[in-house]
Amino acid sequence: MDRYTEIRSFVLTAEKGSFAAASTVEGVTPVVMGRRLDALERRLGVRLMHRSTRGLTLTELGAEFLEQCRQLLKDFEAAEASVSAGRHDVRGHLVVTAPAGFGRRHVGPHAPAFKMQYPDLKLSFNFTDSVVDLVREGYDMAIRIGEVVDPDYVAVPLYPNHRVVCGTPAYFERHGIPQQPEELAGHNCLAFNPQGGQQRGWAFAREGKRFSVRVDGDMACNDGESLFEWVRQGLGIAWRSTWEIQPELTRGTLMTVLDAFAVSSYPIQVVYPQQRYLPAKIRCFVDYLREIYNQPGYWERA
């Protein structure tokens, strides 16, 4: 077994916290991941992880070695990228995370065609509304909606996105159209709550100044698809992104209100850690998505 595989498996197991979770990413069985760690510890002559029924924990030496291994893997990837930067072939393993709803609608459907272009490339996607640590959890890149201010990451805009207040024409016929954001207090506002708990405010702008309006409603959810379906059923109104509702707006099954108070666009961006050489697998996938998203009429028919 080569040293690179042992080290990569050790880092992945430490980051995921179990052989089972690491094996899912690596595409092998948990037993294989355990054997790789055994081989690494035998070769080094030290214990890197404590194993118990409760899980895996790093030893003191293991924690020190983990940081060194992360840097080794990063340097290895940079060396590979520097060699292949001018090449057109794309290979390796690309691991991507994206918001759940956006990933299902606008990333996953395009993956097969991209894979056909690069048969030597392996793709893994995690569609989740949780913001993951790309470096610690082993992702090459993320698609995120909104500004990214972390100086350790590069953010590449893919397409502008807008958030709007929307509902069915039938709902507004029954309850009236709000003319000011403050009038939302009289409406059933269905909220997206990724962490549960109290509903958050919806953002607006008036005379160039942003402000938030607290809203309330009888239904909230951490799943955007369920929330979207409730809105389409006329159960209330929601503050949604245009990448999700544009086809319904085009057909007239949903309509927007309070457009004069909408905040500036939220960018849809690709985010990846700062690195000297950008791997071809990332560069090509970014270019591929950007070309798709900028096709005339894509968002209306997506």
PyMOL commands that set and color helices and strands:
alter all, ss='L'
color gray80, all
select helices_A, chain A and resi 3-16+19-26+30-44+60-84+100-106+108-117+134-137+169-175+181-186+224-232+242-251+259-261+280-293+298-301
alter helices_A, ss='H'
color red, helices_A
select strands_A, chain A and resi 49-52+55-58+92-98+121-127+141-145+153-161+163-167+191-192+202-206+209-213+220-221+238-241+255-257+266-273
alter strands_A, ss='S'
color yellow, strands_A
deselect
rebuild
show_as cartoon
